[in-house]
Amino acid sequence: MAGALQFEIEETVGVISTNKSGWKRELNLVSWNGRPAKFDLRDWAPDHSKMGKGLTFTNDELDQLRQILNEMLTN
């Protein structure tokens, strides 16, 4: 059986939205299981004790996403 998932939120980049129950969709810099931190986009309980499914991005992936979004906004 796998061990408990360990994480450390190294930096909160920003909150995208908050739902009625107080959960927030956040972009954070997170280290998972002691690995180097990646950008992480997911829903978090107010005290960060629980989380929803999310996506992680390397710096290069986040830069590529930014470029795609910028292109969408300029068209």
C-alpha positions in Angstrom: 0.0 0.0 0.0 1.3 3.4 -0.9 2.2 5.9 1.9 0.5 9.1 2.6 0.8 11.9 0.0 3.1 14.6 1.3 3.0 18.1 0.1 4.3 21.6 1.0 2.8 24.7 -0.5 5.9 26.8 -1.0 4.1 29.8 -2.4 0.6 30.9 -3.1 0.6 32.5 -6.5 -3.0 33.5 -6.6 -6.7 32.5 -5.9 -8.8 32.1 -9.0 -12.2 31.6 -7.4 -13.9 30.7 -4.1 -17.1 28.6 -3.9 -19.9 28.9 -1.4 -18.4 26.4 1.0 -15.1 28.3 1.2 -13.0 26.0 -1.1 -10.6 28.0 -3.3 -9.2 27.3 -6.7 -5.6 28.3 -6.3 -2.4 28.4 -8.3 0.4 27.5 -6.0 4.0 26.4 -6.1 3.9 22.9 -4.5 6.5 20.3 -3.6 5.0 16.8 -3.8 6.7 14.0 -1.8 9.9 16.0 -1.4 10.4 16.6 -5.1 11.2 20.0 -6.6 8.2 22.3 -6.6 5.9 22.7 -9.6 3.1 25.0 -10.3 -0.2 23.4 -9.2 -3.8 24.4 -10.0 -6.5 22.8 -7.9 -9.3 23.3 -5.4 -8.3 23.5 -1.7 -10.3 23.4 1.5 -10.0 26.6 3.5 -7.4 25.1 5.8 -5.6 23.2 3.0 -6.3 19.9 4.8 -8.2 18.5 1.8 -7.8 19.0 -1.9 -9.5 18.3 -5.2 -8.0 16.8 -8.3 -5.6 19.2 -10.0 -3.0 19.8 -12.6 0.7 20.4 -12.2 2.9 22.4 -14.5 6.7 22.8 -15.0 7.9 26.3 -15.7 8.1 25.5 -19.4 4.6 24.1 -19.4 3.2 27.1 -17.6 5.0 29.5 -20.1 3.5 27.5 -23.0 0.0 27.8 -21.4 0.5 31.5 -21.0 1.3 31.8 -24.7 -1.8 29.9 -25.7 -4.0 32.0 -23.4 -2.5 35.2 -24.8 -3.2 34.1 -28.3 -6.8 33.3 -27.4 -7.2 36.8 -25.9 -5.8 38.6 -28.9 -7.9 36.8 -31.5 
